Amino acid sequence: MSTREGGTAVPEPSVTDAPELSVVVHGRNVQGHLGAGLDALTAQAAPGVEVIVAAVGPSAQAAAADRPGVIVVPLPEGTGDGAARAAGAARAGGRWLQFVHSKDSVPTGAPRAVADRAAGLPDGVDVLVVDHVRSTWRHQGMPGPDGRFLVRQGGRDLPLADCPDLLKATPLLGTRVLRADFWRAHRDELAVDDETFAAYAALLVADRLATLDHVALNVRELRAESLPKGAPEERYGVIERYESLLRLAADRGLPAAPRGALYDVMVGDCLRVVAREKLPDAVRKEFFHRASRAAVAWRPKGHQHPGGLEGVRRRLLEEDAYTKYRTFQTANQQRRKLRSAVVSRKHKVGVKVRDLRYRRALERPVDPNLAVFTAYWDRGVACNPAAIAAKLGELAPHIHPVWIVTAANVPLLPPGTDHVVPGTRRYWEVLARAKYLVNNANFPNAVVKRPDSVHLQTHHGTPLKRMGLDQLDYPAAAKGLNFHSLLARVDRWDYSVSANGHSTEMWERAYPSHYTSLDYGYPRNDVFYGATAADVRAIRERLGIAPGKRAILYAPTHRDYEAAWTPRLDLATLADWLGEDTVLLVRGHYFYGGAASPLAGLRKSGRVIDVSSYDPVEDLSLAADALVTDYSSIMFDYANLDRPVVIFADDWETYAKTRGVYFDLMEHAPGHVARTQEELTELFTSGAWRDEESAKARDVFRHRFCEYDDGRAAERVVRRVFLGESEESLPPVTPVDERTPAPTPEEAAR
């Protein structure tokens, strides 16, 4: 038997083929976001996952119509969120339910990860709590604060009494994946319009809870100015919500720990309303009075106040001392301003002392045998500067290199590396006295260019995306960039290293100044012509790639419109399709190095190796049989190896529009282009990734972008810049067709 919903015939689910997870998208087409969210969700169809859309109103129904595999439940305009959730859940056949508001979206790979985790949970678990990211009109994928609460529980399933800190996690129903039987048993508490209430209630009424430290929801935060303005008195509902939740906790007989955690959340939220929200004073005073009554009435027996200023605030709330609280708040604001002023004065004094020491060091002669190196904003020994420093040790050992490295990265330095930490006294001394300053980014504005010093800019990639002054017309790329300061830094350059004629032309346009372009190739790519079969085997062994396995390196780039990295591929499903003989090496962009890795759940399986923190990246290229990337400059470097490259360009138009690009990669790619995960999978399963068409595209690409990379770039740079040799005496560039790249993994295994 089948039913017809939204114009599509839908078979009734049976018990035997019931999906593991039903993703229930519900609500109106808020500000037109529903379509994009469904695009992202339906593009990653996963086994055991179904999508239900409880579409409220004609606009939502139109956005959900005609999407393959989507079950549409049409609902009349004005249907509330609670009723929409209930209608979607009634149609869902999954054993677990994830409710996603129509304005929000589900990140790539999340449904599969959630379904896999849910399938392994025992029957007694009612709720699986997952992580989320936030997006606004300006930023995408900003990490939430909940990871620390999820990690503590690990793989255990516990009653709320044993994990009360989960009540401190952001109250989003979409991060509470519910067992369908549990939903049906507690629909009265959960099918309410107030999502915050439902999110807390789900934890309070559950018997046991499990967690998954994986981002499974992208919450879109709408501009406050775009939302309807309610009456100020509606804020009293915050107090009523928490009182209802505390009453529910009491009725459930929950012990002191979860009730105390919920009480702390209530008091904290109430104080935030009083302190931060713009309310008429009469409403603020009445809110404070009601919050005071609730704080006294619901405070668990023996519950302790926190210390410090927060404890003072809570005592004043319980005393209903509104006037004292406002006076205390004003005084505290004044203290913060005073403290900030003191810190500012200390900082200014510190800067003056630093400037004085630096100026004195600048008065001393330049040391002709001192060179300062840094890479990637002081991350460590890497990239073109590292290759130049190594060659310097061979050809000019009398020049002493000193590396600038952040304190956090000092332990990662090779043994015996002379280094300085930014901001220290010696840091400013070596910057003042060094003859040579080598960087692949830029030195701070405060650095002075001495007449007899040499600044060498090596860059760190061939530009596909727009750089420098070419970013002026692209606000997403240029945010926070002071172009006057940028040009002042560029004016310090004496030399600019280039890997190809395209780069030379783009650098001269993006960074117009008086420097000399060194069309010598990128020193970091020399290894692609010098590595041996033994080197390739050793690298693969270090990475844990078993002999005979095919290794594919997936290296996506940073997007200016995203604040954190969420993989755009469902890596688990991709690994399954590629088979047991394939290993995925996944390298997140270094901009996200401080963020929690979204690969945590996959790296344990052995299907995926997270190499985001592995250096040098050139090793990863040597170990890989093929490269999959989007718009990362690694494609230009990897092309030197003459191995297959596949471009995964699911958001090319968005990237090109927001960041700006110098050429159409879709027309001039180094290999095949896949626009969806299905296309990418087909390229590898069919063998097309390394066919004749791919080889022809790569050959054209190599001749254009590997123009000067022949294995002797570092030598040319050292001889010209550090030893002062003439252009004519340098080793000539070997033509592309006459070069022999490092052996492939297959060749190295013979």
Secondary structure, 3 states (H helix, E strand, C coil): CEEEECCEEEECCCCCCCCCEEEEEEECCHHHCHHHHHHHHHCCCCCCEEEEEEEEHHHHHHHHCCCCCEEEEEECCCCCHHHHHHHHHHHCCCCEEEEEECCCECCCCHHHHHHHHHHCCCCCCCEEEEEEEEECCCCCCEECCCHHHHHHHCCCCECHHHCHHHHHCCCCHHHEEEEHHHHHHCHHHHCCCCHHHHHHHHHHHCCCEEEEEEEEEEEECCCHHHCCCCCHHHHHHHHHHHHHHHHHHHHCCCCHHHHHHHHHHHHHHHHHHHHHCCCCHHHHHHHHHHHHHHHHHHCCCCCCCCCHHHHHHHHHHHCCCHHHHHHHHHHHHHHHHHHHHHHHHHHHHHHHHHHHHHHHHHCCCCEEEEEEEECCCCCCCCHHHHHHHHHHHHHCCCCEEEEECCHHHHHHCCCCCCEECCCCHHHHHHHHHEEEEEECCCCCCCCCCCCCCEEEECCCCCCCECCHHHHCCCHHHHCCCCHHHHHHHHCCCCEEEECCHHHHHHHHHHCCCCCEEEECCCHHHCHHHHCCHHHHHHHHHHHCCCCCCEEEEEECCCCCCCCCCCCCCCHHHHHHHHCCCEEEEECCCHHHCCCCCCCHHHHCCCCEEECCCCCCHHHHHHHCCEEEECCCCHHHHHHHHCCCEEEECCCHHHHHHHHCECCCCCCCCCCCEECCHHHHHHHHHHCHHHCHHHHHHHHHHHHHHCCCCCCCHHHHHHHHHHCCCCHHHCCCCCCHHHCCCCCCHHHHCC
